[in-house]
């Protein structure tokens, strides 16, 4: 093999490898939301780790980057906790990032002649004309007290989570319950399913409503969590046969 042939063969190999590298990349896009209030976040920096390629979210929290399967994206925004995500076959991402300040404790600092409240990462001046007295829970008072010496008195423990953080956790728990009851809801909330069952078993709407109430009461111990649509439908059909002549 002469020198020219060797060079062409080497060049071909390089081009093939280069082409494979290009085609291995894909477009990954998505939206970034505030984990607490679910608002879109503009200006979030999206970086492909090890490649130092960066994009920024727009006013709708949208971003798009060229990356490869297995790459890691890191999402950064001032005052928020960095979020890392390893890319899989899913090309669209819904990313939630947590505000550091919302995880900080809430407390009040009082002294003469001003009083301050520290909440959600912000120190604000308390209006001296506030009509309602603030709760002593989670309060730090600076003044003439002697409980801890040096004029510092602490009332109760300082809560680690703010009210908004607790509400967010409760909201997520409710969403999880609804997710686990999708099979039940797909049957009971479906007009088409109701019409079919009412027609098959010759029952009117008033009887249907009464049967559903009794159906729920009979299964209240598990609330149909993790039941499939098919399982709920089969059990409800059996229940109608048992109850339709007795419900009234």
N, C-alpha and C positions, 0 to 999 in steps of 0.2 A: 504494500500500500504506500503510495507516494505521499509527500508532505501535504499537497493540496487536498487529497482525499481525506487525510487525517484531520485537517483543519475543518473541512465541511462536516465531517461526522461529529466532531466536537461541538461545532456551532449548532448543529441540529439538536444535539442532546441538551445544550443550554437552553435553546428556545422551547423545547418540550417541557423542561423543568419550570421555566418561567411561565409558560402557559398554564401548567398545572397549578402553580401558585396563585395565578390570577383567578382561575376558575374555582379554586377552593374557597375564595372569599365570597361572601354574600351580603346582602343588605339587611341589616337588623334595625328595626325601628320600634317606637313605642311612646308611651307617655309617662311622665313623672308627676306624682301627686304628693301632697303633704299628707303624712300618715294619720294626722289627727282630724283635720277638717275636710280632707279629700279634694282640696282645690288644686288646680293645675299650677305647676311651678315653672316660672320662666327664669332663664339664666342659669339653670343647673349645668355644671360641666360634666360631660360624659367622656371618659378617657378609656381607650383600649390599653390595658396594662401590658407593658413590655414593648409596645409599639409606639407609645407616646403620640397616638393620633387622638385628637380631641374634637368634640362637637358640643354645641350648646342648645338647650331646649328653647323653643319659641314661647309665645304668649299662651299657647294651649298645652304647654308642657311636652310638646312633641320633639323627638330627635330621630336622626337616622345616621347610621355609621356603616362602613364597610368593614366586616370582620370575618373571622373564620370560626368554625365549630370548635369549641374548647377554649376560645379566647375568654378573657375575663374583662368585664366592664366595671369601672368604678364611677360612682355618681357622687359629686361633691357640690355643696352649696354652703355659703357662710352661715354658721350657727346651727347647721344640721349634721347629723351623724353620717359619716361616709357609708355608702352601701355598695357592696361588691356582688356581682352576679356573673356566674360562669355560663357561657352561651351553650345552648343545646340546639336541638332541631327546631324548636319553637322560634320563629323569626319575628314575632311581635311580643313586646314586653310591656307589662304594666307594673311600674316600679313605685314603691312608696318609701319615702325617707322621713326620718323622725327628727323633729326639732329638739335640740338639746335642752333648750330653756323650758320646754314643757315637762321635762323629767326632773327639773330642779325643785327643791322644797319651797313651800310658801310660808313666810313668816313676816312679822311686823316689828319694827324697831321704833321705840318711842323715847323722846327726851325733850328737854326744854330748849328752845321754844317750838321745835318742829317734831313731826312724827312721820316715819316713812314706812311703806309697805313694799316688800320684795315678793314679786309673784311673776311666774312665767319668764324668769330671767331679767325682769325689769325692776328698778327701784323707783317708786313713785311717791310723791308727797301726798299725805293723807289730809283731806279737807278737815280743819278743826271744827267745822260746823256740821259734820255728819251727825244726823239725828240718831241713828242706831249705833249701839256700842258693838265694836267688833268682838268676835268670839275669842276667848282666851286660849282656844286650842291652837297649838303651833305658833304661839306668840313669844317674842323676845322683847322684853321691856328694859330700857336703860334709863335709870333715874336714881331715886333715893332708896330703893329697896335694898334689903340685906340678905335675901334668901341665899345668894351664892357669893356674896362679898363683892365689893367694887361697884355696887349699885346695879347688878345684873340679876334679873328675875326671869325664869323660863316657866311658862305655863303649858304643860302637856307636851307630847312628842311632836316634832316637826314632820308632817306627812311627806313621804318620799314622792308620792304621785299627786299631781294636781287633780282638781275636779274634772277637767277636760280629759285627762288621761284615763281616769276611772270610767267616764262616760264612753270613751272610745273602746275600752276593753269590754264593757257591757254590750255595746253595739255590735262588736265583732262576735261575741258569744251568741247574740240573737241571730246574726247572719248564719252562723254555723248550725244552729238548730234548724233554721229554714232549709239549709242545704241538705241536711240529713232527713228532712221530711218531704223532699221533692217528689218521691214516689206517691205518697199520700195525697199531696196537693194536686198532682197531675190527674188523679182520679176524681177526688171530691170537688175540686174547683172547675172541672171541665163540664161545660154545658152539653157537649156531644155525648160524653160518657153518661151523664145523668139522663139524657133523653133516651139513649139505648136501653139502660137498665129499667127506667120507668115503663118503657114500652114492652120490654121482655117480660116483666113481672106484673104488668097491668096495675100499676100504682099511680096515684095522683101526687101532685106536688106537696100537699100537706103531709101525706103519709111518708113521702121521701124525706122531708125535713125531720120528722120525728124519728125515722129510722137512723138517719145520720147522727142525731144527738145520742141515741142509744148505742150506736156503733162506736162513737168516740168514748162514751162512758165505759163501755166494755173493754176498751183497749187503753185506758188512761195510764196503766202502769208502764207502758213502753212508748206510747204516743206515736207509734209507727216509725220510730227512728231507724233509718237505714233499710227500710222496706222498699223493695222495687215496686214499680207501677203495676206489674203483672201480679205480684203477691197481694197487693192491696185490692186490686180488682177482683181476684179470685175469692179473697176472704169476705169482701163486701157482698158479692153475689150469694155466697153461702148464708151470710147474715140476713139478707133480704128474704130468702126462702124461709128462714127460721122465724122471722119477726113480722112479716107483712100481714099475717092474719091475726096478730095479737097486739099490734102497736096501738090500735084505737080502742 
